[in-house]
Amino acid sequence: MVTKTNFDMDDDATLDFPFDWRGLTHGVVGAESDWLAVGEQITGAVITIEPEGSLQLLEPVTIADGRVVAWLTGGIVGVTYEVSCRITTDNVPARVDERTIHISVKER
């Protein structure tokens, strides 16, 4: 599945950023392969932000239907942040995967 990985954000904004593990079985247009198996669920997600400090994660993170949504606010104009989402699934044994996006903070 082709997923956008670079975003712009104003330093005064509060925005939601989805991390998507849904597969073809979820009807995603342009998906090239399944990731989650039919019936498999994400049971945990950890969001990390580099550099730490100024771009803030608002809790709670939402996990639903093969997606994790992180709400972010703040940041310093001119800084690009690397935001990673590491998930665990209910598969036995549990599967673990990580996706990363880049957020450039700009005056908009």
N, CA, C and O of each residue as an XYZ file, in Angstrom:
432
protein
N       0.842     -1.159      0.000
C       0.000      0.000      0.000
C       0.894      1.230      0.000
O       1.838      1.302      0.787
N       0.620      2.186     -0.854
C       1.374      3.424     -0.892
C       0.788      4.358      0.158
O      -0.410      4.644      0.144
N       1.630      4.829      1.065
C       1.176      5.684      2.153
C       2.016      6.943      2.184
O       3.240      6.876      2.063
N       1.371      8.103      2.347
C       2.082      9.368      2.439
C       2.909      9.374      3.717
O       2.429      8.954      4.771
N       4.150      9.848      3.629
C       5.019      9.850      4.804
C       5.543     11.233      5.175
O       6.195     11.372      6.210
N       5.283     12.259      4.369
C       5.769     13.608      4.657
C       4.587     14.565      4.765
O       3.739     14.631      3.875
N       4.546     15.310      5.878
C       3.436     16.221      6.140
C       3.972     17.566      6.592
O       5.063     17.650      7.157
N       3.189     18.643      6.337
C       3.461     19.971      6.870
C       2.422     20.274      7.932
O       1.276     19.834      7.847
N       2.848     21.043      8.948
C       1.960     21.368     10.058
C       2.333     22.733     10.603
O       3.517     23.044     10.727
N       1.344     23.554     10.931
C       1.579     24.835     11.579
C       1.887     24.612     13.059
O       1.368     23.673     13.661
N       2.722     25.461     13.648
C       3.089     25.283     15.051
C       1.932     25.557     16.017
O       2.017     25.202     17.193
N       0.856     26.181     15.537
C      -0.326     26.429     16.371
C      -1.431     25.395     16.136
O      -2.504     25.487     16.733
N      -1.175     24.425     15.279
C      -2.198     23.442     14.922
C      -2.222     22.271     15.904
O      -1.239     21.985     16.587
N      -3.368     21.609     15.952
C      -3.532     20.310     16.603
C      -4.169     19.425     15.551
O      -5.315     19.643     15.158
N      -3.417     18.412     15.087
C      -3.868     17.603     13.962
C      -3.731     16.114     14.253
O      -2.916     15.690     15.072
N      -4.554     15.337     13.556
C      -4.506     13.883     13.666
C      -3.695     13.305     12.511
O      -3.827     13.736     11.366
N      -2.859     12.327     12.830
C      -2.021     11.662     11.844
C      -2.249     10.157     11.943
O      -1.931      9.548     12.964
N      -2.805      9.543     10.871
C      -3.083      8.101     10.905
C      -1.892      7.266     10.442
O      -1.172      7.637      9.515
N      -1.708      6.142     11.102
C      -0.762      5.114     10.678
C      -1.633      3.920     10.298
O      -2.393      3.419     11.127
N      -1.528      3.465      9.064
C      -2.500      2.525      8.515
C      -1.869      1.178      8.201
O      -0.926      1.095      7.413
N      -2.385      0.136      8.812
C      -1.939     -1.233      8.531
C      -3.034     -2.049      7.855
O      -2.886     -3.259      7.688
N      -4.135     -1.400      7.462
C      -5.215     -2.128      6.811
C      -4.726     -2.726      5.504
O      -3.832     -2.184      4.854
N      -5.308     -3.822      5.139
C      -4.912     -4.487      3.900
C      -5.991     -4.420      2.844
O      -6.973     -3.692      2.992
N      -5.813     -5.167      1.795
C      -6.771     -5.217      0.697
C      -8.164     -5.592      1.185
O      -9.158     -5.142      0.615
N      -8.250     -6.393      2.213
C      -9.540     -6.825      2.731
C     -10.339     -5.663      3.303
O     -11.530     -5.812      3.576
N      -9.709     -4.513      3.488
C     -10.405     -3.330      4.004
C     -10.828     -2.393      2.867
O     -11.334     -1.302      3.130
N     -10.629     -2.799      1.616
C     -11.085     -2.005      0.486
C     -10.260     -0.783      0.183
O     -10.785      0.181     -0.374
N      -8.991     -0.782      0.525
C      -8.134      0.369      0.274
C      -7.779      0.429     -1.212
O      -7.172     -0.501     -1.744
N      -8.156      1.521     -1.881
C      -7.855      1.695     -3.289
C      -6.346      1.821     -3.470
O      -5.710      2.616     -2.779
N      -5.772      1.061     -4.376
C      -4.353      1.131     -4.665
C      -3.485      0.281     -3.757
O      -2.262      0.284     -3.900
N      -4.087     -0.451     -2.823
C      -3.297     -1.312     -1.939
C      -2.625     -2.395     -2.764
O      -3.230     -2.974     -3.667
N      -1.360     -2.661     -2.442
C      -0.589     -3.642     -3.189
C      -0.475     -4.963     -2.453
O      -0.158     -5.981     -3.068
N      -0.722     -4.973     -1.164
C      -0.630     -6.222     -0.407
C      -1.388     -6.088      0.909
O      -1.652     -4.981      1.380
N      -1.732     -7.235      1.494
C      -2.330     -7.237      2.824
C      -1.216     -7.162      3.853
O      -0.130     -7.702      3.637
N      -1.476     -6.500      4.961
C      -0.543     -6.581      6.074
C      -1.232     -7.295      7.221
O      -0.780     -8.358      7.646
N      -2.315     -6.729      7.727
C      -3.067     -7.436      8.758
C      -3.847     -8.571      8.110
O      -4.440     -8.398      7.045
N      -3.845     -9.712      8.745
C      -4.649    -10.831      8.272
C      -6.110    -10.567      8.614
O      -6.408     -9.771      9.505
N      -7.015    -11.231      7.910
C      -8.432    -11.096      8.195
C      -8.672    -11.463      9.658
O      -8.289    -12.548     10.097
N      -9.299    -10.570     10.407
C      -9.593    -10.804     11.815
C      -8.487    -10.419     12.779
O      -8.727    -10.344     13.984
N      -7.277    -10.172     12.279
C      -6.161     -9.785     13.164
C      -6.359     -8.344     13.621
O      -6.768     -7.487     12.837
N      -6.068     -8.085     14.885
C      -6.270     -6.761     15.463
C      -4.963     -6.209     16.038
O      -4.104     -6.963     16.495
N      -4.832     -4.888     16.004
C      -3.728     -4.211     16.687
C      -4.105     -4.113     18.160
O      -5.165     -3.587     18.499
N      -3.238     -4.619     19.036
C      -3.537     -4.615     20.467
C      -2.760     -3.550     21.238
O      -3.119     -3.227     22.371
N      -1.716     -3.009     20.650
C      -0.935     -1.980     21.325
C      -0.189     -1.122     20.333
O       0.183     -1.583     19.253
N       0.032      0.144     20.703
C       0.775      1.065     19.842
C       1.575      2.025     20.706
O       1.078      2.550     21.702
N       2.828      2.246     20.304
C       3.702      3.191     21.001
C       4.166      4.223     19.977
O       4.711      3.873     18.931
N       3.943      5.500     20.291
C       4.351      6.606     19.425
C       5.614      7.231     20.005
O       5.675      7.530     21.198
N       6.630      7.427     19.150
C       7.839      8.139     19.572
C       8.065      9.319     18.634
O       7.734      9.254     17.450
N       8.632     10.398     19.173
C       8.876     11.618     18.408
C      10.330     12.022     18.594
O      10.815     12.123     19.721
N      11.023     12.252     17.483
C      12.416     12.728     17.501
C      12.518     13.975     16.638
O      11.966     13.953     15.538
N      13.167     15.053     17.033
C      13.729     15.230     18.363
C      12.615     15.392     19.394
O      11.515     15.844     19.077
N      12.919     15.018     20.619
C      11.949     15.079     21.710
C      11.762     16.510     22.190
O      12.634     17.361     22.016
N      10.605     16.758     22.800
C      10.429     18.004     23.532
C       9.355     18.941     23.053
O       8.443     19.248     23.822
N       9.409     19.418     21.812
C       8.514     20.509     21.438
C       7.253     20.055     20.689
O       6.200     20.667     20.867
N       7.320     19.023     19.872
C       6.124     18.466     19.234
C       5.533     17.481     20.229
O       6.203     16.543     20.659
N       4.263     17.699     20.595
C       3.663     16.932     21.678
C       2.589     15.971     21.186
O       1.792     16.306     20.310
N       2.580     14.779     21.757
C       1.560     13.774     21.508
C       0.449     13.957     22.526
O       0.696     13.972     23.732
N      -0.779     14.096     22.034
C      -1.929     14.176     22.930
C      -2.466     12.769     23.135
O      -2.617     12.013     22.175
N      -2.751     12.420     24.361
C      -3.290     11.096     24.679
C      -4.810     11.172     24.712
O      -5.341     12.250     24.979
N      -5.525     10.114     24.463
C      -5.006      8.787     24.124
C      -4.816      8.633     22.626
O      -5.399      9.374     21.834
N      -4.003      7.673     22.249
C      -3.847      7.264     20.855
C      -5.037      6.359     20.536
O      -5.408      5.521     21.357
N      -5.634      6.517     19.363
C      -6.785      5.717     18.968
C      -6.339      4.528     18.126
O      -5.574      4.683     17.174
N      -6.824      3.336     18.482
C      -6.564      2.129     17.705
C      -7.913      1.570     17.270
O      -8.731      1.201     18.113
N      -8.153      1.503     15.952
C      -9.424      0.978     15.450
C      -9.284      0.569     13.996
O      -8.665      1.276     13.201
N      -9.861     -0.576     13.647
C      -9.973     -1.039     12.266
C      -8.641     -1.004     11.511
O      -8.589     -0.555     10.365
N      -7.573     -1.473     12.147
C      -6.289     -1.557     11.461
C      -5.524     -0.262     11.356
O      -4.537     -0.177     10.626
N      -5.967      0.745     12.076
C      -5.297      2.047     12.046
C      -4.993      2.523     13.453
O      -5.700      2.200     14.408
N      -3.922      3.301     13.558
C      -3.579      3.992     14.796
C      -3.579      5.484     14.450
O      -2.951      5.903     13.478
N      -4.283      6.275     15.250
C      -4.337      7.717     15.011
C      -3.691      8.433     16.193
O      -4.079      8.243     17.346
N      -2.691      9.264     15.876
C      -1.985     10.055     16.883
C      -2.332     11.526     16.671
O      -2.236     12.035     15.554
N      -2.736     12.208     17.743
C      -3.001     13.646     17.703
C      -1.749     14.372     18.193
O      -1.235     14.099     19.277
N      -1.270     15.311     17.359
C      -0.036     16.036     17.658
C      -0.293     17.536     17.672
O      -1.162     18.039     16.960
N       0.480     18.241     18.496
C       0.349     19.693     18.587
C       1.717     20.309     18.870
O       2.602     19.659     19.427
N       1.875     21.579     18.474
C       3.099     22.310     18.792
C       4.194     22.124     17.770
O       3.937     21.994     16.574
N       5.413     22.114     18.257
C       6.579     22.025     17.393
C       7.224     23.374     17.186
O       6.648     24.407     17.525
N       8.417     23.363     16.629
C       9.182     24.579     16.366
C       9.269     24.776     14.859
O       9.631     23.859     14.122
N       8.932     25.990     14.406
C       8.987     26.309     12.981
C      10.394     26.048     12.456
O      11.380     26.468     13.062
N      10.480     25.354     11.328
C      11.754     25.045     10.696
C      12.313     23.680     11.064
O      13.308     23.241     10.487
N      11.683     23.004     12.019
C      12.157     21.686     12.451
C      11.295     20.607     11.800
O      10.073     20.736     11.725
N      11.945     19.541     11.330
C      11.233     18.371     10.818
C      11.364     17.264     11.857
O      12.464     16.923     12.294
N      10.227     16.717     12.239
C      10.161     15.686     13.272
C       9.930     14.316     12.647
O       9.218     14.180     11.652
N      10.542     13.316     13.246
C      10.323     11.933     12.855
C       9.385     11.321     13.892
O       9.728     11.207     15.068
N       8.193     10.929     13.434
C       7.187     10.363     14.329
C       6.997      8.902     13.944
O       6.614      8.594     12.815
N       7.267      8.008     14.885
C       7.186      6.569     14.629
C       6.063      5.944     15.435
O       5.779      6.353     16.560
N       5.429      4.943     14.834
C       4.382      4.186     15.502
C       4.757      2.711     15.431
O       4.871      2.142     14.345
N       4.946      2.099     16.595
C       5.300      0.678     16.698
C       4.093     -0.063     17.253
O       3.613      0.241     18.345
N       3.607     -1.042     16.488
C       2.411     -1.771     16.897
C       2.720     -3.221     17.242
O       3.733     -3.784     16.829
N       1.807     -3.803     18.016
C       1.791     -5.229     18.318
C       0.398     -5.729     17.979
O      -0.584     -5.020     18.198
N       0.298     -6.956     17.441
C      -1.010     -7.504     17.085
C      -1.371     -8.683     17.984
O      -0.558     -9.166     18.774
N      -2.610     -9.127     17.837
C      -3.091    -10.267     18.618
C      -2.778    -11.611     17.960
O      -3.241    -12.650     18.431
N      -2.001    -11.602     16.885
C      -1.595    -12.843     16.239
C      -0.774    -13.675     17.233
O      -0.148    -13.116     18.133
N      -0.773    -14.990     17.078
C       0.044    -15.859     17.941
C       1.080    -16.550     17.066
O       0.694    -17.369     16.231
N       2.384    -16.267     17.207
C       2.914    -15.251     18.118
C       2.583    -13.845     17.611
O       2.292    -13.648     16.431
N       2.633    -12.880     18.519
C       2.317    -11.494     18.172
C       3.254    -10.991     17.081
O       4.456    -11.257     17.095
N       2.672    -10.259     16.138
C       3.500     -9.603     15.128
C       3.750     -8.167     15.586
O       2.902     -7.548     16.229
N       4.936     -7.651     15.242
C       5.340     -6.293     15.610
C       5.822     -5.602     14.335
O       6.546     -6.191     13.533
N       5.411     -4.345     14.162
C       5.855     -3.584     12.994
C       5.952     -2.115     13.396
O       5.373     -1.693     14.397
N       6.693     -1.342     12.600
C       6.857      0.079     12.876
C       6.783      0.855     11.580
O       7.339      0.443     10.562
N       6.088      1.990     11.626
C       5.999      2.913     10.495
C       6.431      4.288     10.979
O       6.217      4.641     12.139
N       7.044      5.073     10.077
C       7.541      6.398     10.434
C       7.060      7.429      9.426
O       7.069      7.192      8.218
N       6.637      8.587      9.949
C       6.299      9.727      9.107
C       7.190     10.894      9.500
O       7.801     10.892     10.569
N       7.259     11.897      8.619
C       8.049     13.108      8.879
C       7.106     14.303      8.837
O       6.333     14.464      7.892
N       7.178     15.137      9.869
C       6.317     16.308      9.962
C       7.195     17.539     10.023
O       7.988     17.705     10.950
N       7.049     18.414      9.016
C       7.781     19.682      8.972
C       6.872     20.779      9.523
O       5.768     20.996      9.025
N       7.356     21.467     10.558
C       6.574     22.529     11.165
C       6.890     23.825     10.429
O       8.050     24.221     10.308
N       5.816     24.493      9.929
C       5.946     25.708      9.128
C       4.881     26.704      9.540
O       3.829     26.329     10.057
N       5.165     27.990      9.304
C       4.132     29.003      9.445
C       3.232     28.870      8.221
O       3.694     28.949      7.082
N       1.947     28.667      8.474
C       1.018     28.492      7.348
C      -0.096     29.493      7.450
O      -0.986     29.515      6.600
